């Protein structure tokens, strides 16, 4: 089970956040990218633990999904909010980031 590379996984997520921002809120690209990466950074230690547990079979994909979704409300998205993005756009980006993390983790331990 030593095939999982967390640093690569995390870097891929950061790249994915930029793509999400381009699609979800192109008019607030910089703010959305910064907020998405900040949210991801705030979860880094948890993601490190959870993805390792997932890779080792100690955590199911459903448990992983539950844990990640539980963090969604903690995402502040301050830059996006201050820039004037609507609550709908902010929530859309939060949901997209959470989905990105969950979808990216589906290959772990498979």
FENUR-V787905 format. One record per helix or strand of 2 or more residues. SS is the DSSP state (h for helix, s for strand). FROM is the first residue (numbers start at 1). LEN is the number of residues. If there is no record, write none. Layout:
{{SS | FROM | LEN} {SS | FROM | LEN}}
//
This chain:
{{h | 6 | 19} {h | 26 | 17} {h | 44 | 12} {h | 61 | 10} {h | 72 | 3} {h | 78 | 5} {h | 87 | 19}}
//
